[in-house]
């Protein structure tokens, strides 16, 4: 299991389009990938869970990946959250 704190740079945060794109990018990874929203685990392969969190631009979240390809999955999430779309 690896963790990384990431600032969300996506304009307007994790809205429907951004959440859908993130889920699409993570679908082929074997690792479980999620972030913590308070005490709640938000699975990043679930568009509904992501959208329910209302993560906004400039929010800082802790992303966690656990599994065979955890490093690659975490790098994918970090790269996606730090670009402006």
C-alpha positions, -999 to 999 in steps of 0.1 A, spaced: 0 0 0 13 35 -9 -2 69 -1 4 104 -15 -11 137 -8 -23 154 -40 -37 189 -47 -66 188 -71 -59 212 -100 -88 203 -122 -109 234 -129 -143 230 -112 -130 199 -93 -142 163 -98 -174 170 -116 -192 144 -138 -169 147 -168 -137 146 -148 -149 118 -126 -159 97 -156 -125 103 -172 -106 93 -140 -127 61 -137 -120 53 -173 -82 57 -168 -82 34 -138 -103 6 -151 -74 -15 -163 -54 -13 -131 -56 -43 -107 -50 -22 -76 -76 -8 -54 -74 30 -56 -92 54 -33 -89 86 -13 -100 95 21 -128 121 25 -129 127 62 -135 92 76 -149 78 43 -131 58 17 -139 69 -18 -132 43 -44 -118 60 -75 -133 33 -98 -168 44 -89 -181 76 -106 -210 79 -81 -187 78 -51 -164 104 -66 -192 128 -75 -207 125 -41 -177 139 -24 -178 174 -41 -140 176 -43 -131 211 -56 -102 227 -74 -73 233 -49 -86 207 -24 -58 185 -10 -66 148 -7 -48 117 3 -48 91 -25 -41 55 -15 -33 26 -39 -30 -11 -29 -22 -39 -52 1 -54 -78 4 -22 -99 -1 3 -71 28 26 -81 15 30 -116 -21 35 -105 -11 62 -80 10 79 -106 -20 79 -130 -43 95 -104 -17 121 -94 -10 131 -130 -47 133 -138 -56 154 -107 -28 179 -112 -37 188 -148 -61 215 -158 -89 202 -179 
